[in-house]
Amino acid sequence: MSLLRVVEFLCVATVLIAFVGVVLKRNLLMKILCLDVMTTGVVSLFVVLSRRFGERVPIVFEGVESYAHPVPQAAIVTAIVIGFATLSLSVTVTMILVQRLQTVDTIQIEKKTRD
């Protein structure tokens, strides 16, 4: 099993474990943290999958056998920026919600917002 396959497996495992955290955790901040970890796993997987083998490298160095294609890399940078903005907005909304309802438990938040 090659090193790239191991890294791909670890990225997919990170996404799946974070998804389980999103589903099972009741703490709103932990859900947001798991979503961020899941986003990081997806970005890492795309970075690993964007590697090219056997093509001509744009900048030639001795011993370079692979390189990262620039178009997927640009998309990944955009995804990182959007992910950071989404995370910041989510934490801000959570802070306002916790100030008003005095809890981070999602079940209690649902009960309080129904009343």
C-alpha positions, 0 to 999 in steps of 0.5 A, spaced: 500 500 500 503 506 497 503 512 502 498 516 498 493 511 499 494 511 506 494 519 506 487 518 502 484 513 507 486 518 513 483 523 510 476 519 508 477 517 516 477 524 518 471 526 514 467 520 517 469 521 524 467 528 524 461 526 521 459 522 527 461 527 531 456 532 528 451 527 528 452 524 536 454 531 539 449 535 543 454 541 544 453 546 539 460 548 539 462 541 538 458 540 532 461 546 529 468 544 531 466 537 528 464 541 521 470 544 521 474 538 522 470 535 516 472 541 512 479 540 513 479 533 511 475 534 505 480 539 503 486 535 505 483 529 500 482 534 495 489 536 495 492 529 495 487 527 489 490 533 485 497 530 485 499 529 478 504 523 476 508 522 469 506 529 467 511 534 465 512 539 471 512 546 470 518 548 474 523 542 473 527 540 479 531 534 480 528 528 483 521 531 482 516 526 480 509 529 481 506 536 482 500 539 484 495 541 479 494 549 480 487 549 478 484 544 484 489 548 488 486 555 487 479 552 488 482 549 495 484 556 497 477 558 495 474 553 499 479 554 505 477 562 505 469 560 505 470 555 510 474 560 515 468 565 514 463 560 515 466 558 521 467 565 524 459 566 522 457 560 526 461 561 532 458 568 532 451 566 531 452 561 537 455 566 542 449 570 541 444 564 542 448 562 548 447 569 551 440 569 550 438 562 552 444 560 557 445 553 554 449 550 548 445 543 548 442 543 542 436 539 545 435 545 550 435 550 545 430 547 541 425 546 547 427 554 549 426 556 542 419 552 541 416 556 547 
